[in-house]
Amino acid sequence: MAEFMQWMAAFLVLMVALGLVRVARGPGRAERMMAAQLLGSGAIGALLLFAAASGEPAIVDVALTLALLAAFASIAFVKFALRQDRAGDDEEPRA
């Protein structure tokens, strides 16, 4: 069973790597942030699978820390995007 979980974790890491293409090619900020969140979720899943396969409890702590950082990254992105949108509204239209 542990070998199957390791293979599934490796597959998940491969899918996360393919998701990097979407981050690089995303047409807008929101799409790129959603792809980055997907990458974080995939990495958390892979870490939890590796932890279950190896029986190493420290890997679960790393996965939980990554989940917490992903939540803070989302909040920071929203604050940044709102600030950028407000700055764009303050500019006068050019004739």
C-alpha positions as CSV (number, residue, x, y, z in Angstrom):
1,M,0.0,0.0,0.0
2,A,2.9,2.4,0.8
3,E,4.3,1.9,-2.7
4,F,0.9,2.8,-4.3
5,M,0.7,6.0,-2.2
6,Q,4.2,6.9,-3.3
7,W,3.2,6.5,-6.9
8,M,0.1,8.5,-6.4
9,A,2.1,11.3,-4.8
10,A,4.6,11.3,-7.7
11,F,1.7,11.5,-10.1
12,L,0.3,14.4,-8.1
13,V,3.7,16.2,-8.3
14,L,3.7,15.7,-12.0
15,M,0.3,17.3,-12.3
16,V,1.4,20.2,-10.2
17,A,4.4,20.7,-12.5
18,L,2.0,20.8,-15.5
19,G,0.0,23.4,-13.6
20,L,3.0,25.7,-13.7
21,V,2.3,26.2,-17.4
22,R,-1.0,27.8,-16.5
23,V,0.7,30.1,-14.0
24,A,3.2,31.3,-16.6
25,R,0.6,31.7,-19.4
26,G,-2.4,32.9,-17.4
27,P,-4.2,35.8,-19.1
28,G,-4.8,37.7,-15.9
29,R,-3.9,38.1,-12.3
30,A,-6.9,36.2,-10.9
31,E,-6.3,33.2,-13.2
32,R,-2.6,33.0,-12.2
33,M,-3.5,33.2,-8.5
34,M,-6.1,30.4,-8.8
35,A,-3.5,28.3,-10.6
36,A,-1.0,29.0,-7.8
37,Q,-3.6,28.0,-5.2
38,L,-4.1,24.8,-7.2
39,L,-0.4,24.1,-7.1
40,G,-0.3,24.6,-3.4
41,S,-3.2,22.2,-2.9
42,G,-1.5,19.6,-5.0
43,A,1.7,20.0,-3.1
44,I,-0.2,19.6,0.2
45,G,-1.8,16.5,-1.1
46,A,1.5,15.0,-2.3
47,L,3.1,15.8,1.1
48,L,0.3,14.1,2.9
49,L,0.5,11.0,0.7
50,F,4.3,10.8,1.3
51,A,3.7,11.2,5.0
52,A,1.2,8.3,5.0
53,A,3.5,6.2,2.9
54,S,6.6,6.8,5.0
55,G,5.0,7.1,8.4
56,E,7.0,10.3,9.0
57,P,4.8,12.7,11.1
58,A,7.0,15.7,10.4
59,I,5.9,15.8,6.8
60,V,2.3,16.4,8.0
61,D,3.6,19.5,9.8
62,V,5.2,20.8,6.7
63,A,2.0,20.2,4.7
64,L,0.0,22.1,7.4
65,T,2.5,25.0,7.3
66,L,2.2,25.1,3.5
67,A,-1.6,25.2,3.8
68,L,-1.4,28.2,6.2
69,L,1.0,30.0,3.9
70,A,-1.3,29.5,1.0
71,A,-4.2,31.1,2.9
72,F,-2.0,34.1,3.7
73,A,-0.9,34.3,0.1
74,S,-4.6,34.5,-1.0
75,I,-5.3,37.3,1.4
76,A,-2.2,39.2,0.3
77,F,-3.2,38.8,-3.3
78,V,-6.6,40.2,-2.8
79,K,-5.3,43.2,-0.9
80,F,-2.7,43.8,-3.6
81,A,-5.3,43.5,-6.4
82,L,-7.7,45.9,-4.6
83,R,-4.9,48.4,-4.1
84,Q,-4.0,48.2,-7.8
85,D,-7.6,48.6,-8.9
86,R,-8.0,51.7,-6.7
87,A,-4.8,53.2,-8.1
88,G,-6.2,52.6,-11.6
89,D,-9.4,54.4,-10.8
90,D,-7.6,57.5,-9.6
91,E,-5.9,58.1,-12.9
92,E,-7.6,60.6,-15.2
93,P,-8.6,59.4,-18.6
94,R,-6.4,60.6,-21.5
95,A,-8.0,62.3,-24.4
